[in-house]
Amino acid sequence: MRTNLFIPLFILAALSFLSSCISPQDEASDCNDCNQQQIILQVQENSAATTRAGRPLYSNEPNQLVDHVALFICYYGNTDKPDNRIVAVQHITDWEKESTEYDNGRSYHLNLMGSNRVPEGEANYKIYAIGYTDREKYKTEYTYDGKSLHEYLESLTADSDFPENLTLSLSSTPGEEIFAGINTETNGLIHSNEAGGFTTRVVLHRQVAGVYMYVKDIPQRDQATELRLTAACDNDGLVLEEFDTEDYGQNRGKGKYVVNGTTPQEEITASNRAILCTIDLNAWKEENGTWKNPYDATNQNPAFQSGSYFAGSFVIPFAAPTETSATSLQLELYGGESQKPLKTWNVKLPQDDAQVQTNFTRWTWQDNGFTSVQKPETQEAYSLLRNHLYCIGRKDKDGDTTDDQPISLGDSNEIILKVIAEWDIIYDMQLEPKPTKQGQ
């Protein structure tokens, strides 16, 4: 029997496997009658805009640093076997060292041997895969059932159950990049033949959203000390389910609009909005007041245009606020002795964005499953969607400022914001000043 798992991971991961179970030179072939079980790992690098797991967000440049991918092959859809009962497990690391280049990225072949083999005979299977980092500097802080994500995934073995709708907790930051997916067949089911052979593909996608603000010409600079990007919602649970099965390297814009963050305990109030990222303005100037880049080589040495300011974060997706008066995202400029907002801008979607169209359908986690609703959102109250990047200004590369477009906050009433759907298709958004109580 042979099992082929084609896995284009939309990540520049680092994957490896026990050398005793690997034959790097094996060629993939369609051989469902033989008993060889082979995993074909493919990481696409050519066109999908992706970033590193567990790292700070400095641009939408395609850089990654995932060093673990965990694969779980489970029974699913059988009358005589429990759903999500694990039959085979693979933990893979050090991809960059072990993989080889191919036309669209990097590839590696793994042979399943010994206890890692899938049982022979006809059966239906579903394959789950999760990509993350466990390196000290960018070690994932997601947890499940009181354990770190890495510890929990390492504890799963054959004959244990993989938790459908796996919900991770994260309380330390607004979000952390992680990738996950299932095999691409209809309903995620694979049917093996009598010899147990089957061929499939597993596509991993980013499971969080991203935001950054790249600005210049900050008003009231002599008083201002801090610029915040705030949100009307704040989730600390991430559901790994309702996966996309499209390969975005070949199929542009076909992903679902998914909010896979858990419902917040309570909606954020106008006076206590969630802080997604912050710019400490004093950190961007020398003692004599001249501009400086506060980042150094210990932070990947990102480059910014002189006189600009930057901050970014990954975010667990959240649904549009239910209050009609609420604004999903705001920029808030703080300073002065009272440290109250000196100026506030509402972040708006443009009129032609997909999320405000009548045919917009959103999938949202509700208690025990995902539900879909076809209903347009508004320019002010909208969701932050999985695998979408929301940008104030534009920065394509960490270490290059050639094509940078920081937004001027000293301009007129309207400032352009960008939304990158699937981090590849770009839509314009708008940022407009909102008068504060002080009339500023």
C-alpha positions as CSV (number, residue, x, y, z in Angstrom):
1,M,0.0,0.0,0.0
2,R,1.1,3.5,-0.6
3,T,-0.2,6.8,0.6
4,N,0.8,10.1,-1.2
5,L,0.2,13.3,0.7
6,F,1.0,16.4,-1.4
7,I,1.4,19.2,1.0
8,P,2.0,22.7,-0.4
9,L,2.5,24.7,2.9
10,F,2.0,28.4,2.4
11,I,5.0,29.0,4.6
12,L,8.7,29.1,4.3
13,A,9.0,26.4,7.0
14,A,11.8,24.3,8.3
15,L,10.8,20.7,8.3
16,S,12.7,17.5,9.0
17,F,12.1,13.8,9.8
18,L,13.9,10.9,11.3
19,S,16.5,9.8,8.8
20,S,15.6,6.2,9.2
21,C,12.1,6.9,7.8
22,I,13.2,9.1,4.9
23,S,14.2,8.3,1.3
24,P,14.9,11.8,-0.2
25,Q,15.6,10.4,-3.6
26,D,12.3,8.5,-4.0
27,E,10.2,9.7,-6.9
28,A,6.5,10.2,-6.6
29,S,4.4,7.9,-8.7
30,D,0.7,6.9,-8.8
31,C,1.0,3.4,-7.3
32,N,-2.1,2.7,-5.3
33,D,-1.7,-1.1,-5.4
34,C,1.8,-1.2,-3.8
35,N,2.4,-1.1,-0.1
36,Q,4.7,1.9,0.0
37,Q,3.4,4.9,2.0
38,Q,4.9,8.2,1.0
39,I,4.4,11.8,2.0
40,I,5.3,14.4,-0.6
41,L,6.0,17.7,1.1
42,Q,5.9,20.8,-1.0
43,V,6.4,24.4,0.1
44,Q,5.4,27.0,-2.5
45,E,7.5,30.2,-2.5
46,N,6.8,31.8,-5.8
47,S,3.8,34.0,-5.4
48,A,1.8,33.6,-2.2
49,A,2.5,36.5,0.2
50,T,3.3,34.9,3.5
51,T,5.3,35.5,6.7
52,R,7.1,33.8,9.5
53,A,5.3,32.2,12.4
54,G,5.9,33.6,15.9
55,R,7.8,36.6,14.7
56,P,7.1,40.4,14.7
57,L,5.3,41.8,11.7
58,Y,7.3,44.4,9.8
59,S,5.9,44.2,6.3
60,N,4.0,41.9,4.0
61,E,7.3,40.4,2.6
62,P,7.2,36.7,2.0
63,N,9.5,35.5,4.9
64,Q,8.8,32.6,7.2
65,L,10.5,30.8,10.1
66,V,8.2,27.8,10.8
67,D,10.3,24.9,12.2
68,H,7.6,22.4,13.0
69,V,4.8,20.8,11.1
70,A,2.7,18.1,12.8
71,L,0.6,15.8,10.6
72,F,-2.2,13.6,11.9
73,I,-3.9,11.0,9.8
74,C,-7.3,10.1,11.3
75,Y,-10.2,7.8,10.6
76,Y,-13.2,9.9,9.4
77,G,-16.6,8.9,8.0
78,N,-16.5,5.2,8.7
79,T,-19.3,3.2,10.2
80,D,-17.1,0.9,12.2
81,K,-14.4,3.4,13.3
82,P,-14.6,6.5,15.5
83,D,-14.1,9.9,13.7
84,N,-10.8,11.6,14.4
85,R,-9.2,8.5,15.9
86,I,-5.5,9.0,15.0
87,V,-3.9,6.1,13.0
88,A,-0.6,7.8,12.1
89,V,1.4,10.8,13.3
90,Q,4.4,12.6,11.8
91,H,6.4,15.4,13.5
92,I,8.6,17.2,10.9
93,T,11.4,19.7,11.5
94,D,14.3,21.4,9.7
95,W,12.7,21.7,6.3
96,E,15.2,24.2,5.0
97,K,18.1,21.9,5.5
98,E,16.5,18.7,4.2
99,S,14.3,19.8,1.3
100,T,15.1,20.4,-2.3
101,E,14.0,23.1,-4.7
102,Y,11.4,22.5,-7.4
103,D,9.6,24.9,-9.9
104,N,7.3,26.5,-7.3
105,G,9.2,26.2,-4.1
106,R,10.8,23.3,-2.1
107,S,9.9,19.7,-1.8
108,Y,10.7,16.6,0.2
109,H,9.6,13.0,0.2
110,L,8.9,11.0,3.3
111,N,8.3,7.3,3.5
112,L,5.9,6.1,6.3
113,M,7.5,3.0,7.9
114,G,7.0,0.8,10.9
115,S,4.5,2.2,13.5
116,N,4.0,5.3,11.3
117,R,2.3,3.4,8.6
118,V,-1.4,3.8,7.9
119,P,-3.3,0.5,8.4
120,E,-4.0,-1.5,5.2
121,G,-7.5,-2.0,3.9
122,E,-10.3,0.2,2.7
123,A,-11.2,3.2,4.9
124,N,-12.0,6.9,4.9
125,Y,-9.4,9.3,6.3
126,K,-9.0,13.0,7.1
127,I,-5.5,14.5,7.4
128,Y,-4.8,17.5,9.7
129,A,-1.6,19.5,9.6
130,I,-0.4,22.4,11.8
131,G,2.7,24.5,11.2
132,Y,4.3,26.6,13.9
133,T,7.6,27.5,15.5
134,D,9.2,26.2,18.7
135,R,12.4,28.1,18.6
136,E,13.3,30.1,21.7
137,K,13.2,33.6,20.2
138,Y,9.8,33.1,18.4
139,K,8.5,30.2,20.4
140,T,4.7,29.9,20.0
141,E,2.7,30.9,23.0
142,Y,-0.5,29.2,22.0
143,T,-1.8,26.7,24.6
144,Y,-4.4,23.9,24.6
145,D,-5.8,22.0,27.6
146,G,-3.2,23.7,29.9
147,K,-0.2,22.7,27.8
148,S,1.9,24.6,25.3
149,L,0.8,23.9,21.7
150,H,4.1,22.0,21.0
151,E,3.8,19.9,24.1
152,Y,0.2,19.0,23.4
153,L,0.8,18.0,19.7
154,E,3.8,15.9,20.8
155,S,1.5,14.1,23.3
156,L,-0.9,12.9,20.6
157,T,-0.2,9.3,19.4
158,A,-1.9,6.6,17.3
159,D,-5.2,5.4,18.9
160,S,-5.7,8.8,20.6
161,D,-8.3,11.3,19.3
162,F,-7.5,14.5,17.4
163,P,-9.8,17.3,18.7
164,E,-12.0,18.5,15.9
165,N,-12.4,22.3,16.1
166,L,-9.2,22.5,18.0
167,T,-9.4,25.8,19.9
168,L,-6.1,27.3,21.0
169,S,-5.7,30.0,23.7
170,L,-3.5,33.0,23.6
171,S,-3.6,35.8,26.2
172,S,-0.2,37.5,25.9
173,T,-0.6,39.2,22.5
174,P,-3.5,40.1,20.0
175,G,-2.4,37.2,17.8
176,E,0.5,35.0,16.7
177,E,1.0,33.6,13.2
178,I,0.2,29.9,12.8
179,F,-0.6,27.7,9.8
180,A,-3.0,24.8,9.5
181,G,-5.1,22.8,7.0
182,I,-6.6,19.5,5.9
183,N,-6.4,17.4,2.7
184,T,-8.2,18.9,-0.3
185,E,-10.8,16.3,-1.2
186,T,-14.6,17.1,-0.9
187,N,-15.5,17.3,2.8
188,G,-11.9,16.5,3.5
189,L,-12.4,12.8,3.1
190,I,-9.9,10.3,1.5
191,H,-11.1,6.8,0.5
192,S,-8.3,4.2,0.4
193,N,-8.5,1.2,-1.9
194,E,-8.2,-2.4,-0.8
195,A,-4.5,-2.2,-0.6
196,G,-4.9,1.0,1.5
197,G,-3.3,3.3,-1.1
198,F,-4.5,6.8,-1.8
199,T,-3.1,10.1,-3.1
200,T,-4.0,13.5,-1.7
201,R,-2.8,17.0,-1.0
202,V,-2.8,19.0,2.2
203,V,-2.8,22.8,2.0
204,L,-1.8,24.9,5.0
205,H,-3.0,28.5,5.3
206,R,-2.4,31.3,7.8
207,Q,-5.0,31.1,10.5
208,V,-4.8,34.7,11.8
209,A,-5.2,38.2,10.5
210,G,-2.5,40.9,10.4
211,V,-2.4,44.7,10.9
212,Y,0.2,47.4,10.7
213,M,0.4,51.1,10.6
214,Y,3.2,52.9,8.7
215,V,2.8,56.6,9.1
216,K,4.5,60.0,8.9
217,D,3.7,63.7,9.5
218,I,2.2,63.1,12.9
219,P,0.2,66.2,14.1
220,Q,0.9,67.8,17.5
221,R,4.3,66.1,17.5
222,D,5.6,68.3,20.3
223,Q,2.9,66.9,22.6
224,A,2.3,63.5,21.2
225,T,4.0,60.5,22.8
226,E,2.2,57.4,21.6
227,L,0.1,56.3,18.6
228,R,-2.2,53.3,19.1
229,L,-4.1,51.1,16.7
230,T,-7.2,50.0,18.6
231,A,-10.1,47.6,18.0
232,A,-13.7,47.2,19.0
233,C,-13.3,43.5,19.7
234,D,-10.6,41.3,21.3
235,N,-10.5,37.5,21.0
236,D,-8.1,35.2,22.9
237,G,-9.2,31.9,21.4
238,L,-8.3,30.6,17.9
239,V,-10.3,27.8,16.2
240,L,-8.3,25.6,13.8
241,E,-11.1,24.5,11.5
242,E,-13.3,25.5,8.5
243,F,-10.1,25.3,6.5
244,D,-9.6,26.5,2.9
245,T,-8.6,23.8,0.6
246,E,-7.6,25.9,-2.4
247,D,-3.9,26.4,-3.4
248,Y,-3.6,30.2,-3.5
249,G,-0.4,29.9,-5.4
250,Q,-2.6,28.8,-8.4
251,N,-6.1,29.9,-7.4
252,R,-6.3,33.6,-6.6
253,G,-9.0,35.0,-4.4
254,K,-11.0,31.8,-3.8
255,G,-10.6,31.6,0.0
256,K,-13.5,31.8,2.4
257,Y,-14.1,34.9,4.5
258,V,-13.7,33.3,7.9
259,V,-13.7,34.6,11.5
260,N,-12.2,31.8,13.5
261,G,-11.6,33.6,16.7
262,T,-13.8,32.7,19.6
263,T,-16.6,35.0,20.7
264,P,-15.2,37.6,23.1
265,Q,-16.4,37.5,26.7
266,E,-17.8,41.0,26.3
267,E,-17.6,43.7,23.7
268,I,-15.0,46.4,24.2
269,T,-16.3,49.8,25.3
270,A,-15.6,53.0,23.5
271,S,-13.4,54.1,26.4
272,N,-11.6,50.8,26.7
273,R,-10.8,49.6,23.2
274,A,-8.4,46.7,22.6
275,I,-4.9,47.8,21.7
276,L,-3.5,45.9,18.7
277,C,-0.2,47.7,18.3
278,T,1.5,50.8,19.6
279,I,4.2,53.3,18.4
280,D,6.3,54.8,21.2
281,L,7.1,58.1,19.4
282,N,10.0,58.9,21.7
283,A,11.7,55.7,20.7
284,W,12.0,57.0,17.2
285,K,14.1,60.1,18.0
286,E,17.7,60.8,19.2
287,E,18.3,62.8,22.3
288,N,18.7,65.9,20.1
289,G,15.3,65.3,18.6
290,T,16.4,63.9,15.2
291,W,14.6,60.9,13.7
292,K,16.1,57.4,14.2
293,N,15.2,53.8,13.5
294,P,14.7,52.1,16.9
295,Y,15.2,48.6,15.5
296,D,18.6,46.9,15.2
297,A,20.0,43.6,14.0
298,T,18.4,41.7,16.9
299,N,15.0,42.5,15.3
300,Q,15.8,41.5,11.7
301,N,17.0,45.1,11.1
302,P,13.9,46.4,9.3
303,A,14.4,49.6,7.4
304,F,12.0,52.6,7.3
305,Q,11.9,55.9,5.5
306,S,13.4,58.8,7.4
307,G,10.7,60.5,9.4
308,S,8.3,57.6,9.4
309,Y,6.9,55.4,12.2
310,F,5.9,51.8,12.2
311,A,4.1,49.1,14.3
312,G,2.4,45.9,13.5
313,S,0.8,42.8,15.0
314,F,-0.9,39.5,14.1
315,V,-4.5,39.4,15.3
316,I,-6.9,36.6,16.1
317,P,-9.8,37.3,13.8
318,F,-12.9,38.9,15.2
319,A,-16.4,39.6,13.9
320,A,-17.8,43.0,13.1
321,P,-19.1,44.8,16.3
322,T,-22.8,44.5,16.7
323,E,-23.3,48.1,17.8
324,T,-24.1,50.2,14.7
325,S,-22.1,53.2,16.2
326,A,-19.0,51.1,16.8
327,T,-15.9,51.4,14.5
328,S,-13.8,48.3,14.1
329,L,-10.4,50.0,14.0
330,Q,-9.2,53.4,15.1
331,L,-5.9,55.3,15.3
332,E,-5.5,57.2,18.6
333,L,-2.8,59.8,19.2
334,Y,-2.0,60.2,22.9
335,G,0.1,62.8,24.7
336,G,0.2,65.8,27.1
337,E,0.0,65.7,30.8
338,S,-3.4,64.0,30.9
339,Q,-2.4,61.3,28.4
340,K,-5.8,61.6,26.8
341,P,-6.4,61.3,23.0
342,L,-5.2,64.3,21.1
343,K,-6.7,63.1,17.9
344,T,-8.6,60.0,16.7
345,W,-9.0,58.6,13.2
346,N,-11.7,56.0,12.2
347,V,-10.4,53.3,9.9
348,K,-13.0,52.6,7.1
349,L,-13.5,50.1,4.4
350,P,-14.1,51.6,0.9
351,Q,-17.5,51.4,-0.7
352,D,-16.4,48.8,-3.2
353,D,-14.7,46.4,-0.8
354,A,-16.0,42.8,-0.8
355,Q,-17.1,42.9,2.8
356,V,-19.7,45.7,2.2
357,Q,-21.3,44.1,-0.9
358,T,-24.7,42.5,-0.7
359,N,-23.4,39.0,-1.6
360,F,-20.7,39.0,1.1
361,T,-20.8,35.7,3.0
362,R,-18.9,35.3,6.3
363,W,-18.2,32.1,8.2
364,T,-18.1,32.7,12.0
365,W,-17.4,30.4,14.9
366,Q,-20.5,30.1,17.1
367,D,-20.2,28.0,20.3
368,N,-19.8,24.5,18.7
369,G,-19.4,25.1,15.0
370,F,-19.1,27.5,12.1
371,T,-22.2,29.2,10.6
372,S,-22.4,31.2,7.4
373,V,-24.4,34.3,6.9
374,Q,-24.8,36.3,3.7
375,K,-25.0,39.9,4.9
376,P,-23.0,43.0,4.0
377,E,-20.9,44.7,6.7
378,T,-20.5,48.4,6.9
379,Q,-17.5,50.6,6.1
380,E,-17.1,51.4,9.8
381,A,-18.1,48.1,11.5
382,Y,-16.5,45.2,9.8
383,S,-14.7,41.9,10.6
384,L,-11.0,41.2,10.7
385,L,-10.8,38.1,8.6
386,R,-8.5,35.1,8.7
387,N,-5.5,35.4,6.3
388,H,-6.2,39.1,5.6
389,L,-3.6,41.8,6.1
390,Y,-4.9,45.3,7.1
391,C,-2.4,48.0,6.3
392,I,-2.2,51.7,7.1
393,G,0.4,52.7,4.6
394,R,2.3,50.2,2.5
395,K,5.5,48.3,3.2
396,D,6.4,45.4,0.9
397,K,9.8,44.5,2.3
398,D,11.4,44.4,5.7
399,G,14.8,45.7,4.8
400,D,14.1,48.0,1.8
401,T,12.3,51.4,1.6
402,T,12.3,51.8,-2.1
403,D,8.6,51.3,-2.7
404,D,7.5,52.3,0.8
405,Q,4.3,54.4,1.1
406,P,3.9,55.6,4.7
407,I,0.6,57.4,5.2
408,S,0.7,61.1,6.1
409,L,-1.4,61.8,9.2
410,G,-1.1,65.6,8.6
411,D,-3.0,65.4,5.3
412,S,-6.6,66.2,4.6
413,N,-9.7,64.3,5.9
414,E,-9.1,61.1,4.0
415,I,-6.2,58.7,4.1
416,I,-5.9,55.5,2.1
417,L,-5.6,52.2,3.9
418,K,-4.9,48.8,2.2
419,V,-6.5,45.4,2.8
420,I,-4.7,42.4,1.4
421,A,-7.2,39.6,1.1
422,E,-5.3,36.3,1.3
423,W,-2.4,38.6,1.6
424,D,-2.2,38.8,-2.1
425,I,-5.2,40.8,-3.5
426,I,-5.1,44.5,-2.5
427,Y,-8.2,46.6,-1.8
428,D,-8.2,50.3,-0.8
429,M,-9.6,51.4,2.5
430,Q,-10.0,54.8,4.1
431,L,-8.8,56.4,7.3
432,E,-10.5,59.7,8.3
433,P,-10.1,62.0,11.3
434,K,-12.7,61.8,14.1
435,P,-13.0,65.0,16.2
436,T,-12.3,64.4,19.9
437,K,-14.2,65.9,22.8
438,Q,-11.6,68.7,22.8
439,G,-12.6,69.5,19.3
440,Q,-9.2,68.6,17.9
